[in-house]
Amino acid sequence: MSDSRANLFVNEDDDMPDTPALDAVAPSSTHVDPAEDDDPVLHSIPIYHSSVPNRQSQTLHAFQFPGRSAAQTFSGASLQALVKPASRVVELRVPMDTLQFYDESRTQELGTRVDRVALQGVLDSTNGLYAGAILEQDGRERVVLFPLDSTAQLRALFKYIDDVDAAHAAQLTESSAAATAQKASAVQVLQTASRMGLGASSGPLVHGEGLCLKHVKQFNEELWQALLWQADGSDATRELRLALDAALEDAVEVKSLFSALLDELVAVGTS
């Protein structure tokens, strides 16, 4: 009994075999073959910055026309370009194809012969956005970035239909002038009472409506300014395109502070 119990215990003075610690075990080095990489770099393209030739007097804007057909082209000789700078509204008047799908009988209904489509959009400031293009020269590709001043989404404007509706509404107003005169005093009382009931809570709403009416009034009073539309094949367009393609290869000097960039990103995220 004593011999079996003695075999169960080990004396402290007995030498124990040394075992390496877990941290001391060196990991096996494995070499990853580039051919076995899940996401290898196939091709790298240098990036360059460019700009219009005269940044002080020239600006660059991108017009987006979602409803445009891929086969539709704009001719500089027949297209009319207009802008209202203060209202930041641009309009293109494009000739219609009257040879097909054109109903001449509606000319009398509309009061005019509609042979142009008006495309209108608002110039929205980009606040530092760029447009990019991949160019190839001497077998080498490069990405060129152009700073944009604004973008505009062009939408078809059916003003001739609005004019017909406005004329129809004017006729209805004239026919019911007598009834309107009798109800004018009651309507005025109700409007005054409703405005008094809204009180201070209607302040932001009234302010927003006032700004909207102010912009509409400014747009209606501002005169259109004609722009010269250059087609793709014109000399002016080719010269401008060559100037934009001649990217600046000088080092770009960063003048913005990192703290200012963070403040701007936070302001954009909370707006």
N, C-alpha and C positions, 0 to 999 in steps of 0.2 A: 504493500500500500504506500509505503514511504517512497519507494523507487518510482512508482508511477506518478506521484504528486511532484516529485522533484523534476521529472521530465517536462512538467507543464510550465515551469517558470524558467526565465533566462536571467542570469546574473548581470548586473550592471557593468561589470568589468569585462564581459565578453565582447569581442569585436563584432560589430554589425556591418553587413555589406553596404558600401556607399551607393546610394541611388541619386541620380541627378535630379535637381529641382525642375519644376515645370517651366520656370522662366529661363532656365539655363539651356533648354533644348532648342537648338538652332533650327529654324524652319527650313524645309527643303526648298532650294531655289528652283523655280520653274521658269523656263524661257518661253514667252508667248511668241509664236510665229506670226508675223504680220499677215500671212495668208489666212490664219485662223481667226483673226480679229472680227468681231461681230459687226463693227461699224468703222471700217477703215476710211481714211481720207483718200478720196479718189482724185480730186482736183481742187486746187486752190486758185482763186482769182483775186488780183489786187483791186483795191477800192480807191478811187480818186474823187476829189471834189471839183465841181465846176460852177460856173455862174454866167449870167448874161454879160456881154462886153462892158456895158456901162451900168453899174449897179445903182448909181445915183439917179439916173433918168429912165431906166428900164426896169420892168417888173415881169415876173413869170407866173402865169395862172394856168390851172388845169381845168378844162371843161369836160364834164362827164355827161354823156347822152345815153342813158340806159335803153331808150326805145329806138335807138338807131339801128338800121339794118347794116349787116356787114358789107353789103354791096353798094350802100349809099355813099356817094362822094359829094363834097361841097366845092363848088366852083367859085373862085374869087370874083369872077366877073358878074355873076348873077346874085351872089349872096350879099345881104346887107347886115352889117354889124353895128349895134348901138349900145350905149352905156349911159347910165346915170351915176356919176362918181359919188355924189353925196349920199345917195340911197344905196349904193353898192349893188346895183342891179344891171345885168347885162342881157341883151336880147339879140338873137339871130333870126333874121327873116329869110327863110329858105323857099325858093320857088317850088310849087307843086307840079306833079306830072298830071296835066289835064288831058292827056291822050287816052288814059285808061282810068276806069273807076271814078269818073267825074260826072256828076249830075248837073247839067246846065239848068234844069227846071227849078232848082233851089235858089238860083240867082235872084229871082223875083221875091221869093220868101225872105231871103236874108237881106235884100236891099242893096247888095253889092256882089261883084264877082270875086270870089275868094280864090286867088291863085298863089297865095303864099302861106306858109305855116310859120308862126312865130314860136320860137324856142326861147324861154326866159328862165333865168336863174339868179340866185343871190350869191355874191362873192363872199365866202366865209374865210376869214383869216386862218392860216394853217398853224401859226405860232411855232415855227421851226421845223415843219415837216419837209421831207425831201421826196423827189421823184427820182427813180433810178432807171438806168438803161445798161444793157450788156452790149459792149462794142467789141468788135474784132478788128485788129490791125496787125498786119504782117504775121498772121497766124497766131497771135496772142490775144487772149480775151481780157477784158477789164470791165469793172463796174464803175460807172460814173454817176455821181449823185448831184442833182440840181436842187437848190433851195426854191421852194414854192412860196409865193406871197399869199395866194388864196386858191380855193377850189370852188367850182360852181356846178351844180347838177341842173342840167337843162331839161325843162318839161314843156310839152306842147301847151300853148296858150290859145284857147278858143275864144278870143275876144268878140268875134262876130256873133257868136251865140249869146254871149252876155249882153251885147247891145240889143239883140232881138228881145231878150227877156226884160231888159230895162225899159224898152219902148212899150212892151205889153203891160208892164207894171204901171207905167205912166198913164196909159189909157184907162186902166182900172181906177187909178187915183182920181183922175178927172171925172169919171162917171159917178164916183161916190163922194164928190166934194161936198155936197149938201149934207149928207149924213155925217161926214167927218167934222164939219163945222159945228154941228149940234153937240157932238161928243167931246169937242176939244177941251171945254172947261172941266168936265168930269175927269178926263184923262190927266190933265195938268194937276188936279188936286190929288189924284192917286199917286202920281209920280213924286210929288212933293212929300206926301206922307210916307211913302216907301223909303225915300232917301233919309228922312228924319228918323225913321225906325231903325235903319241900319246903323247909324251912329258911327263911332270910332272904328268898329270892327270892319267896316267896308273901306277903310283907308287904303290898304294895299290893292284891293280890287279896283277901286276908282283910279288909283295912280297908274295901274297897269293899263286900264282902258284909255286913260289920257295919253300915255306914251304910244299906244297903238294908233290912236287917232292922229297923233302928231306925226308919226312916221308915214301914215297914209297920206296926210295932207302934204308933207314934204315931197313924197313920191309923185303925187299928182301935179304939184306946182313946178317940179324940176323938169327942165327940158332935156330931151335926148341929145346926146353928142355922137356924131357919126365916127366910126372907126374904119380904118383901112384893113380889109381882110385879104391876107396873102395866101394864095394856094400853095400846095406842097411843092410844085415845080417852079415857083417864082425865084428870082435871084435873091430877094430879101430873105426868103425862108431858107435857102441854101446857105447863105452867109451866116445867118443866125445859128443854123444847125452845126456848121463847121466850128463856130466859136464855142458852142456848148460842148462839142465833142473834144475840143482841145482842153483836156482836163488840167487842173493845176497840180503839178507834181511836187511843188514845194511843201515842206512840212507845215501842217496846220497848227497854228498857235492857239492853245486853249486859254481863253480869258475868263470864262465863267468859273465862279467859285462853287465848290461842292455843296456848301450850305445853301447857296442860292438855288441850285438845281433841286435840292430836296424840298425847299419851300415852294418852288413852282410845281413840282409833282404833287405835293400835298394839296395845293390850291386847285389843281386840275381834278384830283380825285374827289374833292368835296364839292365841286361846282355842279 
